[in-house]
Amino acid sequence: MTSTMTKPGKRPKGKRRELAPLEPVDAQDGPAMKALPTDRHRAFVRALYTVRPGFGARVKAAKLAGFGCQHSTAQTMATIASRLSHDERILAAIAEEDQKFIRSSASRAIGALSRLIENPNAKDHVRGIAMILDRTMPVETIVKMQHDATPALRATAEVLARIADLAARAGVDLSKLPPMIDVTPVSKSERVA
């Protein structure tokens, strides 16, 4: 039995609308990618995201980026890949690309989390709800601290007076001693500046 009916939500094949052309987007390299010495180095970093992870991935990425030649041995390619992988500039570019990848994956992660909390039969349904609530309405704990340094300051003054007294009894001239080191705590804002 043939039917002209389509599934709900689907348009018949002939009735699809044309998509508006997208504006071309030229991806911009970050400062770490721009700092790499050659296009082959940038191609190596990009290839790391296209090859299958695991054993030999870095060698394959080096080959895809154009390093080595057709007569290069496996050992030579492994050495090239190792040197590239341990270059600080390459590592900085990889970290930069990792951040881009993570930021671009955020919408998919939010969608997956949304589907999880909308399905009450999902295994981690309750954990998903708790995770969202923890991030949107975190539990606040108010701790009131009161610091009274007066007794400590009095005790310090008494200790210093006792040291001066003992030094005078022993015949030590306090004016000839090196100056006392100031150990006044510095606030966080003063440390940063």
C-alpha positions in Angstrom: 0.0 0.0 0.0 1.5 3.3 -1.1 0.8 6.4 0.7 1.4 10.0 -0.1 1.4 10.8 3.6 4.7 11.9 5.1 5.9 11.7 8.7 4.8 14.5 10.9 7.3 17.4 10.8 8.7 16.4 7.4 8.0 18.3 4.2 7.3 16.4 1.0 10.4 16.1 -1.2 9.3 18.6 -3.8 8.3 21.2 -1.3 11.7 21.9 0.4 12.7 25.5 0.6 16.0 26.8 -0.6 18.6 27.6 2.0 20.0 31.1 2.0 23.7 31.1 1.1 26.0 31.5 4.1 28.4 34.4 4.3 31.9 33.1 3.8 33.8 32.9 7.1 37.5 32.9 7.1 38.8 31.3 10.2 41.4 33.4 11.9 44.4 31.8 13.5 45.3 32.9 17.0 48.6 34.4 18.1 50.2 31.0 18.9 49.3 29.6 15.5 50.6 32.7 13.8 53.8 32.5 15.7 54.7 29.1 14.1 57.5 29.4 11.7 56.0 27.8 8.6 52.6 26.8 7.1 53.8 23.2 7.5 54.0 23.6 11.2 50.4 25.1 11.2 49.3 22.2 9.0 50.8 19.7 11.5 48.8 21.2 14.4 45.6 21.1 12.3 46.3 17.5 11.2 46.5 16.4 14.8 42.8 17.1 15.0 42.0 15.1 11.8 43.9 11.9 12.3 42.6 9.1 14.4 44.1 9.3 17.9 46.4 6.6 19.1 49.6 5.0 18.1 51.3 6.7 15.1 48.9 9.6 15.1 51.6 12.2 15.3 53.7 10.6 12.6 50.6 10.5 10.3 50.0 14.2 11.1 53.6 15.0 10.3 53.2 13.2 6.9 49.9 15.0 6.2 51.6 18.3 6.9 54.3 17.6 4.4 57.2 16.8 6.6 59.7 14.1 5.4 59.8 12.8 1.9 58.8 9.6 0.1 62.1 7.9 1.1 61.9 8.9 4.8 62.1 5.8 7.0 59.6 5.1 9.8 62.3 6.0 12.3 63.0 9.4 10.6 59.3 10.2 10.6 59.0 9.2 14.2 61.9 11.5 15.1 60.4 14.4 13.1 57.0 13.9 14.8 58.6 13.7 18.2 60.6 16.9 17.7 57.5 18.7 16.4 55.4 17.4 19.3 57.8 18.7 21.9 58.4 22.1 20.4 57.1 24.8 22.8 55.7 26.8 19.9 53.7 23.8 18.7 52.5 23.0 22.2 51.3 26.6 22.6 49.4 26.4 19.3 47.9 23.0 20.3 46.7 24.5 23.5 45.2 27.4 21.6 43.4 25.1 19.2 42.2 22.9 22.1 40.5 26.0 23.6 38.8 26.8 20.2 37.6 23.2 20.0 36.2 23.2 23.5 34.4 26.5 23.0 32.9 25.4 19.7 31.7 22.2 21.3 29.8 24.0 24.1 26.5 24.2 22.1 26.5 20.5 21.5 27.3 19.8 25.2 24.4 22.1 26.2 22.1 20.3 23.8 23.1 16.9 25.1 22.6 18.1 28.7 19.2 19.6 27.8 18.1 16.2 26.3 19.3 14.4 29.4 17.3 16.5 31.8 14.2 16.3 29.6 14.3 12.5 29.7 13.2 11.4 33.2 14.1 7.8 32.3 17.7 8.6 31.6 20.3 7.0 33.8 21.9 10.3 35.0 18.7 12.5 34.9 18.9 13.5 38.5 22.7 14.2 38.3 22.1 16.4 35.2 19.4 18.4 37.1 21.7 18.8 40.1 24.6 19.9 37.9 22.5 22.6 36.3 21.1 23.8 39.6 24.6 23.9 41.2 25.8 26.2 38.4 22.8 28.4 38.2 21.8 28.6 41.8 24.9 27.6 43.9 24.5 26.9 47.5 25.9 29.9 49.4 27.6 29.5 52.8 28.1 32.6 54.7 31.1 32.5 57.1 31.6 35.5 59.4 35.2 35.8 60.6 36.4 38.3 63.1 40.1 38.7 63.6 41.3 40.6 66.7 45.0 41.1 66.5 45.3 43.2 69.6 46.4 40.4 72.0 49.0 39.3 69.5 50.3 42.8 69.0 50.6 43.2 72.8 52.4 39.9 73.1 54.9 40.9 70.3 55.6 44.2 72.0 56.2 42.4 75.3 58.6 39.9 73.6 60.6 42.8 71.9 60.8 44.6 75.2 62.1 41.5 76.9 64.8 41.0 74.2 65.9 44.6 74.6 66.1 44.1 78.4 68.2 40.9 78.0 70.4 42.5 75.4 71.1 45.4 77.8 72.0 43.0 80.7 74.4 41.1 78.4 76.0 44.3 77.3 74.8 44.2 73.7 74.4 47.6 72.1 71.0 47.4 70.2 71.9 50.3 67.9 74.8 48.3 66.4 72.5 45.3 65.5 71.1 45.1 62.0 67.6 46.5 61.6 64.6 44.2 62.4 62.9 42.7 59.4 59.4 43.9 58.8 57.1 40.9 58.5 53.8 42.8 58.2 51.4 40.7 56.1 50.7 42.2 52.6 47.2 42.2 51.2 46.4 40.3 48.0 45.8 43.5 46.0 49.3 44.8 47.0 50.9 41.5 46.0 49.5 41.6 42.5 50.6 45.1 41.8 
